[in-house]
Amino acid sequence: MPMQFSNEILVQIAIFVLGVCGFWVAKHIRDHKTKNTPLVCMVGFDCHTVVHSDYSRFFGMPVEIFGMIYYALISLSYLLFILVPNIPNNMQIDLGGILALISLTAFLFSVYLILVQIFILKKGCSWCIVSALISALIFVLTMIK
């Protein structure tokens, strides 16, 4: 008999995988910045200018560090939901609400950073756009969960 998964578990797995991918993207950006090696972007984009701009820091901290923390938190939280499905409902609802609020904040911050690229820097970073898309998908999946 084939294994059956509920829609909720599938959404949790998808969010976990997206969190891991987002962490990898943020870490990739961080690694290139700290080693001062070129961050290769799609043709027509200028990742170097974007990730080294004045807008690449928030409260004095590189935004990719915030991204790594966010994606790690999301990944580990949803891994917990997957591995420990019998978390008491009230605790799961509280954690889910907190994660939804954090995901909303991350999504809005990603929108802000994309708008900065378009209207202020007039340069784009494909890695940053991928991270913003991952953040948006996590937020949408969190809302439908």
C-alpha positions in Angstrom: 0.0 0.0 0.0 1.5 3.4 -1.0 2.4 5.9 1.7 -0.2 8.7 2.0 0.7 12.2 3.0 -1.8 14.9 4.1 -1.7 18.2 2.4 -0.4 19.8 5.6 2.6 17.5 5.7 3.3 18.2 2.0 3.2 22.0 2.6 5.5 21.6 5.6 8.0 19.6 3.5 7.8 22.2 0.8 8.5 25.0 3.3 11.3 23.0 4.8 12.9 22.5 1.3 12.4 26.1 0.4 14.0 27.2 3.7 17.1 25.0 3.0 17.3 26.4 -0.6 17.0 30.0 0.8 19.7 29.4 3.3 22.0 28.1 0.6 21.3 31.2 -1.6 22.0 33.6 1.3 25.1 31.6 2.3 26.3 31.7 -1.4 26.0 35.4 -1.4 27.7 35.7 1.9 30.6 33.5 0.9 31.3 35.5 -2.2 31.1 38.8 -0.3 33.5 37.7 2.4 36.0 36.2 0.0 35.5 39.2 -2.3 35.1 36.9 -5.3 32.8 37.8 -8.2 29.2 36.8 -7.7 28.1 35.6 -11.2 24.7 36.8 -12.2 22.6 36.4 -15.3 23.4 38.6 -18.3 22.3 42.1 -17.7 22.5 41.9 -13.9 25.1 43.4 -11.6 25.2 41.4 -8.4 28.5 42.9 -7.2 27.1 46.4 -7.1 23.9 45.3 -5.4 25.5 43.1 -2.7 28.1 45.7 -1.9 25.8 48.7 -1.9 24.8 50.8 1.1 21.5 48.9 1.1 23.2 45.6 1.7 23.3 46.2 5.4 20.4 46.6 7.9 21.1 47.9 11.4 24.8 47.5 10.6 24.5 43.8 9.7 24.7 42.3 6.2 21.2 41.4 4.9 22.4 38.0 3.8 23.1 37.2 7.5 19.5 38.1 8.3 18.5 35.8 5.4 20.6 32.9 6.7 19.1 33.3 10.2 15.5 33.5 8.8 15.9 30.5 6.5 17.6 28.4 9.2 14.8 29.3 11.6 12.1 28.3 9.0 13.9 25.1 8.0 14.5 23.9 11.6 11.0 24.8 12.7 9.3 23.0 9.8 11.6 20.0 10.3 10.4 19.9 13.8 6.8 19.9 12.6 7.5 17.1 10.2 9.5 14.9 12.6 7.3 15.6 15.7 3.7 15.7 14.2 2.1 15.2 17.6 3.1 18.6 19.0 0.1 19.8 21.1 -2.3 21.9 19.0 -2.1 25.0 21.1 1.7 25.0 20.9 1.7 24.3 17.1 -0.8 27.1 16.6 1.4 29.5 18.6 4.5 28.5 16.7 2.7 28.6 13.4 1.4 32.1 14.2 4.9 33.3 15.1 6.4 31.8 12.0 3.7 33.4 9.8 4.5 36.8 11.3 8.2 36.2 10.7 7.5 35.0 7.2 5.4 38.1 6.5 8.2 40.4 7.8 10.8 38.6 5.6 8.5 38.8 2.6 7.9 42.5 3.0 11.6 43.1 3.6 12.4 41.2 0.4 9.9 43.4 -1.5 11.6 46.5 -0.1 15.0 45.2 -1.2 13.7 44.4 -4.7 12.2 47.9 -5.0 15.6 49.3 -3.9 17.3 47.4 -6.7 14.8 48.7 -9.3 14.2 52.3 -8.3 17.3 53.4 -6.3 20.3 51.2 -7.5 18.9 50.6 -11.0 20.8 47.4 -10.9 19.6 43.9 -10.3 21.0 40.8 -8.6 19.5 37.5 -9.8 20.6 35.7 -6.5 18.7 38.4 -4.5 15.6 37.9 -6.7 15.8 34.1 -6.2 15.9 34.7 -2.5 13.0 37.1 -2.6 11.0 34.5 -4.6 11.8 31.8 -2.1 10.7 34.1 0.7 7.4 34.9 -1.1 6.7 31.2 -1.7 7.4 30.4 2.0 5.0 33.2 3.0 2.2 32.0 0.6 2.6 28.4 1.8 2.6 29.5 5.4 -0.7 31.3 4.8 -2.4 28.4 3.2 -1.1 25.9 5.7 
